[in-house]
Amino acid sequence: MRPVIPYVTAALLFGLGVYGVLRRRNAVLVLMAVELMLNAVNLILVTADTTARAVLPHSGQVFALFVIVLAAAEIGVGLAIVLQLYRLRATVAVDDVPLTEPARPADAREPAAAGRDREAGR
Amino acid sequence: MTGADLLLLALGAVAVGSGVLVVTTKHLVRAGLYLVICLGALAGDYLVLSAELVAWVQVLIYVGAVVVLLLFAVMLTRAPIGASDDLDRPGWPAALIGGGAGLGLSVLLVDAYRWGSVALPDAGSAERLGEQIFQSWVLPFEVLSVLLLSALVGAVVLSRPDIGRPGPARDGRPAPAEDLADADSGGRR
């Protein structure tokens, strides 16, 4: 088995993932590109398990399993954030997201702040 | 070139080809389906590399759960059916950085491993990996389970509008006087 073949595959997949994250505007597509990068790392880990002689056998595969679990957690939280973004802004384009605090407070917070003011004035 | 090499080459070509389609296609749903092909080819790679358990976990979790979640998100965000033109931002920097990362890593790895050959180790069956996880890696395993739980709770809190956010998000009406205490504690949390 020539380890260079899966290694190069993984390197190319990682490059594709970086390209996708930087290129795509849609947040769901950005998450898909992140999955590509995570899978490239998994492939590296599994291949390294065959080439490197570690003290503990199959460490690379155990790490790959851990990364898969992390990816599952990441995708759950990431999609919750994307759906919340869609609910608030009705868009999932990542370059429409304002990175600074908006001048006008967001609608969801206004009445509570007003309530606090009223309470403070009492 | 042995049979394993040919299989690795073919599966790698499928994975990279469908990966290219994932990041270039103009159809949102098709991107998800190409991702299935890419992840399936990687599972085949794992099988050839004698990582049985990882391959099946890949099929179960990635192809079974993660892609389904992504397709759910595509539907819930009302993605257009058919091609859409506003998916990409103009991006030669993306091509530069992505291509640089991919080719740079390739050069590095090719330089490190040349055309050398190694023997495949024992198959990573569920029994062997289970022994490893529950003997040598118990602590990371438990930490990971706590992390999964917190991610689950975090996702639930994020996606429910009535938790952790001041009251009026519930139905949009301004908070009446008796709701004030409740809304305030929600705001500070």
HADDOCK unambig.tbl for C-alpha pairs under 7 A between the chains (distance, minus, plus):
assign (segid A and resid 1 and name CA) (segid B and resid 4 and name CA) 6.12 0.50 0.50
assign (segid A and resid 1 and name CA) (segid B and resid 5 and name CA) 5.70 0.50 0.50
assign (segid A and resid 1 and name CA) (segid B and resid 117 and name CA) 5.41 0.50 0.50
assign (segid A and resid 1 and name CA) (segid B and resid 118 and name CA) 5.61 0.50 0.50
assign (segid A and resid 1 and name CA) (segid B and resid 119 and name CA) 6.27 0.50 0.50
assign (segid A and resid 1 and name CA) (segid B and resid 120 and name CA) 6.80 0.50 0.50
assign (segid A and resid 2 and name CA) (segid B and resid 5 and name CA) 6.29 0.50 0.50
assign (segid A and resid 2 and name CA) (segid B and resid 115 and name CA) 6.48 0.50 0.50
assign (segid A and resid 2 and name CA) (segid B and resid 116 and name CA) 6.03 0.50 0.50
assign (segid A and resid 2 and name CA) (segid B and resid 117 and name CA) 4.60 0.50 0.50
assign (segid A and resid 2 and name CA) (segid B and resid 118 and name CA) 6.46 0.50 0.50
assign (segid A and resid 3 and name CA) (segid B and resid 117 and name CA) 6.72 0.50 0.50
assign (segid A and resid 4 and name CA) (segid B and resid 109 and name CA) 6.99 0.50 0.50
assign (segid A and resid 4 and name CA) (segid B and resid 110 and name CA) 6.12 0.50 0.50
assign (segid A and resid 4 and name CA) (segid B and resid 113 and name CA) 5.90 0.50 0.50
assign (segid A and resid 4 and name CA) (segid B and resid 114 and name CA) 6.75 0.50 0.50
assign (segid A and resid 4 and name CA) (segid B and resid 115 and name CA) 6.61 0.50 0.50
assign (segid A and resid 5 and name CA) (segid B and resid 8 and name CA) 6.71 0.50 0.50
assign (segid A and resid 5 and name CA) (segid B and resid 9 and name CA) 6.36 0.50 0.50
assign (segid A and resid 6 and name CA) (segid B and resid 8 and name CA) 6.66 0.50 0.50
assign (segid A and resid 6 and name CA) (segid B and resid 12 and name CA) 6.77 0.50 0.50
assign (segid A and resid 7 and name CA) (segid B and resid 109 and name CA) 6.57 0.50 0.50
assign (segid A and resid 8 and name CA) (segid B and resid 106 and name CA) 5.17 0.50 0.50
assign (segid A and resid 8 and name CA) (segid B and resid 109 and name CA) 6.87 0.50 0.50
assign (segid A and resid 9 and name CA) (segid B and resid 12 and name CA) 5.53 0.50 0.50
assign (segid A and resid 9 and name CA) (segid B and resid 16 and name CA) 6.77 0.50 0.50
assign (segid A and resid 11 and name CA) (segid B and resid 102 and name CA) 5.15 0.50 0.50
assign (segid A and resid 11 and name CA) (segid B and resid 105 and name CA) 5.47 0.50 0.50
assign (segid A and resid 11 and name CA) (segid B and resid 106 and name CA) 5.41 0.50 0.50
assign (segid A and resid 12 and name CA) (segid B and resid 16 and name CA) 6.91 0.50 0.50
assign (segid A and resid 12 and name CA) (segid B and resid 102 and name CA) 4.70 0.50 0.50
assign (segid A and resid 12 and name CA) (segid B and resid 103 and name CA) 6.87 0.50 0.50
assign (segid A and resid 12 and name CA) (segid B and resid 106 and name CA) 6.95 0.50 0.50
assign (segid A and resid 13 and name CA) (segid B and resid 16 and name CA) 6.01 0.50 0.50
assign (segid A and resid 13 and name CA) (segid B and resid 19 and name CA) 6.72 0.50 0.50
assign (segid A and resid 14 and name CA) (segid B and resid 102 and name CA) 6.07 0.50 0.50
assign (segid A and resid 15 and name CA) (segid B and resid 98 and name CA) 4.58 0.50 0.50
assign (segid A and resid 15 and name CA) (segid B and resid 99 and name CA) 5.74 0.50 0.50
assign (segid A and resid 15 and name CA) (segid B and resid 101 and name CA) 5.19 0.50 0.50
assign (segid A and resid 15 and name CA) (segid B and resid 102 and name CA) 3.77 0.50 0.50
assign (segid A and resid 16 and name CA) (segid B and resid 19 and name CA) 6.78 0.50 0.50
assign (segid A and resid 16 and name CA) (segid B and resid 20 and name CA) 6.61 0.50 0.50
assign (segid A and resid 16 and name CA) (segid B and resid 98 and name CA) 6.10 0.50 0.50
assign (segid A and resid 18 and name CA) (segid B and resid 98 and name CA) 4.89 0.50 0.50
assign (segid A and resid 19 and name CA) (segid B and resid 94 and name CA) 5.06 0.50 0.50
assign (segid A and resid 19 and name CA) (segid B and resid 95 and name CA) 5.77 0.50 0.50
assign (segid A and resid 19 and name CA) (segid B and resid 97 and name CA) 6.87 0.50 0.50
assign (segid A and resid 19 and name CA) (segid B and resid 98 and name CA) 4.24 0.50 0.50
assign (segid A and resid 20 and name CA) (segid B and resid 23 and name CA) 5.04 0.50 0.50
assign (segid A and resid 22 and name CA) (segid B and resid 94 and name CA) 5.14 0.50 0.50
assign (segid A and resid 23 and name CA) (segid B and resid 88 and name CA) 5.71 0.50 0.50
assign (segid A and resid 23 and name CA) (segid B and resid 89 and name CA) 5.77 0.50 0.50
assign (segid A and resid 23 and name CA) (segid B and resid 91 and name CA) 5.77 0.50 0.50
assign (segid A and resid 23 and name CA) (segid B and resid 94 and name CA) 5.56 0.50 0.50
assign (segid A and resid 24 and name CA) (segid B and resid 87 and name CA) 5.88 0.50 0.50
assign (segid A and resid 24 and name CA) (segid B and resid 88 and name CA) 4.64 0.50 0.50
assign (segid A and resid 24 and name CA) (segid B and resid 89 and name CA) 6.30 0.50 0.50
assign (segid A and resid 25 and name CA) (segid B and resid 87 and name CA) 5.27 0.50 0.50
assign (segid A and resid 25 and name CA) (segid B and resid 88 and name CA) 5.28 0.50 0.50
assign (segid A and resid 25 and name CA) (segid B and resid 89 and name CA) 6.10 0.50 0.50
assign (segid A and resid 26 and name CA) (segid B and resid 87 and name CA) 5.78 0.50 0.50
assign (segid A and resid 28 and name CA) (segid B and resid 70 and name CA) 6.86 0.50 0.50
assign (segid A and resid 28 and name CA) (segid B and resid 73 and name CA) 6.99 0.50 0.50
assign (segid A and resid 28 and name CA) (segid B and resid 74 and name CA) 6.74 0.50 0.50
assign (segid A and resid 33 and name CA) (segid B and resid 23 and name CA) 6.86 0.50 0.50
assign (segid A and resid 47 and name CA) (segid B and resid 49 and name CA) 6.86 0.50 0.50
assign (segid A and resid 50 and name CA) (segid B and resid 120 and name CA) 6.03 0.50 0.50
assign (segid A and resid 50 and name CA) (segid B and resid 121 and name CA) 5.99 0.50 0.50
assign (segid A and resid 51 and name CA) (segid B and resid 118 and name CA) 6.56 0.50 0.50
assign (segid A and resid 58 and name CA) (segid B and resid 124 and name CA) 6.81 0.50 0.50
assign (segid A and resid 58 and name CA) (segid B and resid 129 and name CA) 6.87 0.50 0.50
assign (segid A and resid 61 and name CA) (segid B and resid 51 and name CA) 6.88 0.50 0.50
assign (segid A and resid 61 and name CA) (segid B and resid 54 and name CA) 6.66 0.50 0.50
assign (segid A and resid 62 and name CA) (segid B and resid 129 and name CA) 6.74 0.50 0.50
assign (segid A and resid 62 and name CA) (segid B and resid 133 and name CA) 6.78 0.50 0.50
assign (segid A and resid 65 and name CA) (segid B and resid 54 and name CA) 6.30 0.50 0.50
assign (segid A and resid 72 and name CA) (segid B and resid 66 and name CA) 6.58 0.50 0.50
assign (segid A and resid 73 and name CA) (segid B and resid 148 and name CA) 5.81 0.50 0.50
assign (segid A and resid 73 and name CA) (segid B and resid 151 and name CA) 5.70 0.50 0.50
assign (segid A and resid 75 and name CA) (segid B and resid 66 and name CA) 6.90 0.50 0.50
assign (segid A and resid 76 and name CA) (segid B and resid 155 and name CA) 6.34 0.50 0.50
assign (segid A and resid 77 and name CA) (segid B and resid 151 and name CA) 6.25 0.50 0.50
assign (segid A and resid 77 and name CA) (segid B and resid 154 and name CA) 6.74 0.50 0.50
assign (segid A and resid 77 and name CA) (segid B and resid 155 and name CA) 4.90 0.50 0.50
assign (segid A and resid 79 and name CA) (segid B and resid 73 and name CA) 6.68 0.50 0.50
assign (segid A and resid 80 and name CA) (segid B and resid 155 and name CA) 5.50 0.50 0.50
assign (segid A and resid 80 and name CA) (segid B and resid 158 and name CA) 6.11 0.50 0.50
assign (segid A and resid 80 and name CA) (segid B and resid 159 and name CA) 5.60 0.50 0.50
assign (segid A and resid 81 and name CA) (segid B and resid 158 and name CA) 6.73 0.50 0.50
assign (segid A and resid 83 and name CA) (segid B and resid 77 and name CA) 6.94 0.50 0.50
assign (segid A and resid 84 and name CA) (segid B and resid 159 and name CA) 6.21 0.50 0.50
assign (segid A and resid 86 and name CA) (segid B and resid 77 and name CA) 6.42 0.50 0.50
assign (segid A and resid 108 and name CA) (segid B and resid 168 and name CA) 6.90 0.50 0.50
assign (segid A and resid 108 and name CA) (segid B and resid 169 and name CA) 5.58 0.50 0.50
assign (segid A and resid 109 and name CA) (segid B and resid 166 and name CA) 6.49 0.50 0.50
assign (segid A and resid 111 and name CA) (segid B and resid 168 and name CA) 6.75 0.50 0.50
assign (segid A and resid 111 and name CA) (segid B and resid 174 and name CA) 5.68 0.50 0.50
assign (segid A and resid 111 and name CA) (segid B and resid 175 and name CA) 6.61 0.50 0.50
assign (segid A and resid 112 and name CA) (segid B and resid 166 and name CA) 6.01 0.50 0.50
assign (segid A and resid 112 and name CA) (segid B and resid 183 and name CA) 6.23 0.50 0.50
assign (segid A and resid 112 and name CA) (segid B and resid 184 and name CA) 6.78 0.50 0.50
assign (segid A and resid 115 and name CA) (segid B and resid 180 and name CA) 6.44 0.50 0.50
assign (segid A and resid 116 and name CA) (segid B and resid 184 and name CA) 6.97 0.50 0.50
